[in-house]
Amino acid sequence: MKRAGHLVRRFARSLFPRRPSEEDERWVSGILTTSQIGLWARVGPTDRAHAVDVARRVALRLGEGDAEDRLDVLRAALLHDVGKVESGAGVPLRVVATLLGPVITDARAARLARRGGVAGRLGRQLRYPALGAELLAEVGSSRLVTRWAAEHHLEPGRWTVDSEVGALLQAADDAAS
């Protein structure tokens, strides 16, 4: 698992919850569309703080350029984990999902997701990238934003997003753990 260090750092940070600053929230509101802000508001504070860290790293690397393309990449950075709002999983269940993820098929996770209780939350946590992509598509997000939410845990050879953009987003996500 090549991103194990990223996961260990994310777990350690989850033990000390944090939230974005007011300045961060204002910055985000200038990037996201009105419909995306509705999704953003549903994301937990620790996940929002992580997403801001990712997006700020991306912004530094992007520099200036086409304003709309730049905004789209920042939106992808901010919303890549939005599917977690569907799981209702806390830290312990997220850890279990991370450990089980490599051995549970998507079909099995989908069956679990339809159940109630802990099994349903586990299934939804396992499927959060796909669920996030669905949520983002429902609010009219671009192809990049929806695809990155779905693909951000895949190996680069399986991405449908531009490989340079994907590499930038993945590096920022790993570094922002």
KEKE-3310 file (N, C-alpha, C; in steps of 0.2 Angstrom, whole numbers, plus 5000, padded with zeros to 4 digits):
npx = (5004:5005:5002:5002:5009:5002:4989:4992:4996:4984:4976:4982:4980:4966:4963:4964:4954:4950:4945:4941:4947:4939:4943:4948:4936:4929:4938:4935:4922:4923:4927:4919:4904:4887:4878:4888:4893:4882:4884:4897:4894:4889:4900:4910:4919:4933:4936:4934:4944:4955:4953:4954:4967:4973:4968:4974:4988:4987:4984:4995:5004:4998:4999:4996:4984:4973:4958:4945:4949:4958:4950:4942:4950:4954:4941:4940:4950:4945:4933:4935:4933:4920:4910:4910:4901:4889:4891:4891:4901:4912:4928:4933:4926:4930:4943:4942:4936:4946:4956:4949:4946:4955:4951:4938:4926:4919:4906:4902:4903:4893:4882:4883:4881:4868:4862:4856:4862:4878:4884:4879:4884:4898:4898:4895:4905:4916:4912:4913:4920:4913:4900:4902:4905:4892:4884:4891:4888:4875:4873:4878:4891:4907:4915:4929:4928:4919:4924:4936:4933:4928:4939:4950:4957:4962:4974:4986:4986:4973:4965:4953:4954:4965:4981:4992:4985:4979:4990:4995:4984:4984:4996:4996:4985:4991:5002:4995:4990)
npy = (4994:5009:5022:5022:5029:5041:5038:5034:5047:5054:5047:5050:5064:5064:5061:5073:5083:5097:5112:5122:5139:5155:5163:5154:5148:5159:5160:5148:5149:5158:5150:5138:5134:5139:5128:5119:5123:5120:5106:5106:5112:5101:5093:5086:5096:5092:5085:5096:5105:5097:5097:5110:5112:5104:5110:5123:5119:5115:5127:5134:5127:5128:5141:5156:5157:5150:5156:5149:5136:5134:5137:5125:5115:5118:5116:5103:5098:5103:5096:5082:5072:5072:5063:5056:5061:5054:5042:5042:5038:5036:5039:5026:5017:5022:5018:5004:5002:5007:4997:4986:4989:4985:4971:4970:4968:4980:4977:4970:4979:4988:4980:4980:4993:4995:4991:4993:5001:4997:4990:4995:5008:5005:5000:5011:5020:5013:5015:5028:5037:5035:5038:5051:5056:5055:5063:5076:5076:5077:5091:5098:5098:5100:5088:5085:5088:5079:5066:5066:5065:5052:5045:5047:5038:5028:5020:5029:5025:5021:5032:5044:5057:5071:5066:5074:5084:5075:5070:5081:5084:5072:5072:5084:5080:5069:5075:5084:5077)
npz = (5000:4994:4999:5013:5023:5022:5026:5040:5045:5043:5052:5064:5065:5065:5078:5085:5083:5072:5064:5050:5048:5050:5040:5031:5028:5021:5010:5004:5000:4990:4980:4978:4970:4972:4974:4977:4989:4998:4999:5004:5017:5024:5026:5038:5051:5053:5041:5032:5036:5032:5018:5015:5018:5008:4996:4997:4996:4983:4976:4978:4970:4958:4954:4944:4930:4918:4924:4926:4924:4934:4946:4944:4947:4960:4966:4964:4973:4985:4987:4986:4996:4999:4998:5011:5019:5017:5024:5038:5046:5060:5067:5072:5064:5051:5051:5051:5039:5030:5033:5028:5015:5004:5003:5001:4989:4977:4974:4985:4995:4991:4993:5007:5010:5008:5019:5036:5051:5058:5048:5036:5037:5036:5023:5016:5019:5013:5000:4998:4989:4976:4980:4983:4971:4964:4972:4969:4955:4955:4959:4949:4946:4938:4926:4930:4944:4948:4943:4950:4963:4963:4959:4967:4975:4967:4957:4947:4934:4932:4932:4924:4924:4919:4919:4924:4932:4941:4947:4953:4962:4970:4976:4984:4992:4999:5005:5014:5024)
capx = (5000:5010:5000:5001:5011:4997:4984:4994:4996:4977:4973:4984:4976:4959:4963:4964:4949:4951:4941:4944:4947:4934:4947:4948:4929:4928:4941:4932:4915:4924:4929:4914:4898:4882:4876:4893:4893:4878:4887:4903:4892:4888:4906:4913:4924:4940:4937:4934:4950:4959:4951:4957:4975:4974:4967:4979:4994:4986:4984:5002:5008:4995:5000:4990:4983:4965:4954:4940:4952:4961:4944:4939:4955:4953:4935:4941:4954:4940:4927:4937:4931:4913:4906:4910:4895:4884:4893:4890:4906:4916:4935:4935:4923:4934:4949:4940:4935:4953:4959:4945:4945:4958:4949:4931:4924:4914:4899:4900:4902:4887:4877:4883:4879:4860:4860:4856:4867:4886:4886:4877:4889:4904:4898:4895:4912:4920:4910:4912:4922:4908:4894:4903:4904:4885:4882:4893:4885:4868:4873:4880:4899:4911:4918:4935:4927:4915:4928:4942:4930:4927:4945:4956:4960:4964:4981:4986:4984:4965:4962:4951:4956:4971:4986:4996:4981:4978:4996:4995:4979:4986:5002:4993:4981:4996:5006:4991:4987)
capy = (5000:5015:5028:5020:5035:5046:5035:5035:5054:5056:5044:5054:5070:5063:5061:5080:5087:5104:5115:5128:5146:5159:5166:5148:5147:5164:5158:5142:5152:5162:5145:5134:5136:5140:5122:5115:5126:5116:5100:5108:5113:5095:5089:5087:5101:5090:5084:5102:5108:5094:5099:5117:5111:5101:5115:5128:5116:5115:5134:5136:5124:5130:5148:5159:5153:5151:5157:5144:5129:5135:5136:5119:5111:5119:5113:5095:5098:5104:5092:5075:5068:5074:5057:5054:5064:5049:5036:5043:5034:5040:5037:5019:5014:5024:5014:4998:5003:5008:4991:4981:4991:4981:4964:4969:4971:4986:4974:4968:4986:4991:4977:4982:5000:4995:4988:4998:5000:4998:4987:5000:5014:5003:4999:5018:5022:5009:5017:5035:5040:5034:5042:5058:5058:5055:5070:5081:5076:5080:5098:5101:5099:5098:5082:5085:5088:5072:5061:5066:5062:5045:5041:5049:5033:5024:5020:5034:5021:5020:5039:5046:5064:5072:5063:5079:5087:5070:5069:5087:5083:5067:5074:5088:5076:5065:5080:5088:5073)
capz = (5000:4994:5003:5020:5027:5022:5031:5047:5047:5043:5058:5070:5065:5067:5086:5087:5078:5070:5059:5046:5051:5047:5034:5026:5025:5016:5004:5001:4998:4984:4975:4976:4967:4977:4975:4980:4996:5001:5001:5009:5024:5027:5028:5045:5052:5052:5034:5029:5037:5028:5011:5014:5017:5001:4991:4998:4993:4975:4974:4978:4964:4951:4952:4940:4924:4916:4930:4927:4925:4941:4950:4944:4950:4967:4968:4965:4979:4991:4987:4984:5001:5000:4999:5018:5022:5016:5028:5045:5050:5065:5066:5072:5058:5045:5052:5049:5032:5027:5033:5025:5009:4999:5002:5000:4982:4977:4974:4992:4999:4989:4997:5014:5010:5008:5025:5041:5056:5057:5042:5031:5038:5034:5016:5013:5020:5008:4994:4998:4983:4971:4983:4982:4964:4963:4975:4965:4949:4956:4960:4942:4946:4932:4925:4934:4951:4950:4942:4955:4969:4962:4957:4970:4978:4962:4955:4942:4927:4931:4931:4918:4924:4916:4923:4928:4937:4946:4951:4958:4967:4974:4980:4989:4997:5003:5009:5018:5029)
cpx = (5005:5008:4999:5003:5005:4991:4986:4994:4988:4974:4975:4981:4969:4958:4963:4960:4951:4946:4944:4943:4941:4937:4947:4941:4927:4931:4938:4925:4917:4926:4923:4908:4893:4880:4881:4894:4888:4880:4893:4900:4890:4894:4908:4918:4932:4941:4937:4941:4955:4959:4954:4964:4976:4973:4972:4986:4993:4987:4991:5006:5005:4997:4994:4989:4975:4961:4949:4943:4955:4956:4942:4944:4955:4947:4936:4945:4949:4935:4929:4934:4923:4908:4905:4904:4889:4885:4891:4895:4910:4923:4936:4932:4927:4940:4948:4939:4942:4956:4956:4945:4948:4955:4941:4929:4919:4907:4897:4899:4896:4881:4877:4880:4871:4858:4859:4862:4874:4887:4885:4882:4896:4904:4898:4901:4916:4918:4910:4915:4916:4902:4896:4903:4897:4883:4884:4890:4878:4868:4876:4888:4902:4913:4924:4933:4923:4920:4934:4939:4929:4934:4951:4960:4963:4971:4981:4984:4977:4962:4959:4952:4963:4976:4990:4992:4980:4984:4997:4990:4981:4991:5000:4989:4986:4999:5001:4988:4988)
cpy = (5006:5021:5027:5026:5040:5044:5036:5042:5056:5053:5048:5060:5069:5063:5068:5084:5094:5106:5121:5134:5149:5162:5160:5147:5152:5162:5153:5145:5156:5157:5141:5137:5136:5133:5117:5117:5122:5109:5101:5109:5107:5091:5091:5092:5098:5088:5091:5105:5104:5096:5106:5116:5108:5106:5121:5126:5116:5122:5136:5133:5126:5137:5151:5155:5154:5151:5151:5137:5129:5133:5129:5114:5112:5116:5106:5094:5098:5099:5084:5070:5069:5068:5054:5056:5058:5043:5037:5039:5039:5037:5030:5015:5016:5020:5007:4997:5003:5001:4985:4982:4987:4974:4964:4972:4976:4983:4972:4974:4989:4987:4979:4989:5000:4993:4994:4997:5001:4995:4992:5006:5012:5002:5006:5021:5019:5012:5025:5039:5040:5038:5049:5061:5059:5062:5076:5082:5079:5087:5101:5102:5097:5091:5081:5084:5081:5066:5060:5063:5055:5041:5043:5044:5027:5025:5025:5031:5020:5027:5040:5054:5065:5070:5069:5083:5082:5069:5075:5086:5078:5069:5079:5085:5072:5070:5083:5083:5076)
cpz = (5000:4998:5010:5025:5028:5026:5038:5049:5048:5050:5064:5070:5067:5075:5089:5082:5078:5065:5055:5049:5047:5040:5029:5023:5020:5010:5000:4997:4991:4978:4973:4973:4973:4979:4979:4987:5000:5003:5006:5016:5027:5029:5035:5046:5051:5045:5030:5030:5033:5021:5010:5013:5010:4996:4991:4995:4985:4973:4973:4972:4958:4949:4948:4934:4922:4923:4931:4928:4932:4946:4950:4948:4958:4970:4969:4971:4985:4992:4986:4989:5003:5001:5006:5021:5022:5021:5035:5049:5054:5063:5067:5066:5051:5045:5049:5042:5028:5027:5029:5017:5003:4998:5001:4993:4982:4977:4981:4996:4997:4992:5004:5015:5011:5015:5030:5046:5054:5050:5036:5031:5035:5026:5013:5014:5015:5001:4993:4992:4977:4974:4982:4975:4962:4966:4971:4958:4949:4957:4954:4942:4940:4932:4929:4941:4952:4949:4948:4961:4969:4961:4961:4974:4973:4960:4949:4935:4926:4931:4925:4918:4921:4921:4927:4933:4942:4950:4956:4964:4972:4979:4985:4994:5002:5008:5015:5024:5035)
residu = (MET:LYS:ARG:ALA:GLY:HIS:LEU:VAL:ARG:ARG:PHE:ALA:ARG:SER:LEU:PHE:PRO:ARG:ARG:PRO:SER:GLU:GLU:ASP:GLU:ARG:TRP:VAL:SER:GLY:ILE:LEU:THR:THR:SER:GLN:ILE:GLY:LEU:TRP:ALA:ARG:VAL:GLY:PRO:THR:ASP:ARG:ALA:HIS:ALA:VAL:ASP:VAL:ALA:ARG:ARG:VAL:ALA:LEU:ARG:LEU:GLY:GLU:GLY:ASP:ALA:GLU:ASP:ARG:LEU:ASP:VAL:LEU:ARG:ALA:ALA:LEU:LEU:HIS:ASP:VAL:GLY:LYS:VAL:GLU:SER:GLY:ALA:GLY:VAL:PRO:LEU:ARG:VAL:VAL:ALA:THR:LEU:LEU:GLY:PRO:VAL:ILE:THR:ASP:ALA:ARG:ALA:ALA:ARG:LEU:ALA:ARG:ARG:GLY:GLY:VAL:ALA:GLY:ARG:LEU:GLY:ARG:GLN:LEU:ARG:TYR:PRO:ALA:LEU:GLY:ALA:GLU:LEU:LEU:ALA:GLU:VAL:GLY:SER:SER:ARG:LEU:VAL:THR:ARG:TRP:ALA:ALA:GLU:HIS:HIS:LEU:GLU:PRO:GLY:ARG:TRP:THR:VAL:ASP:SER:GLU:VAL:GLY:ALA:LEU:LEU:GLN:ALA:ALA:ASP:ASP:ALA:ALA:SER)
# end
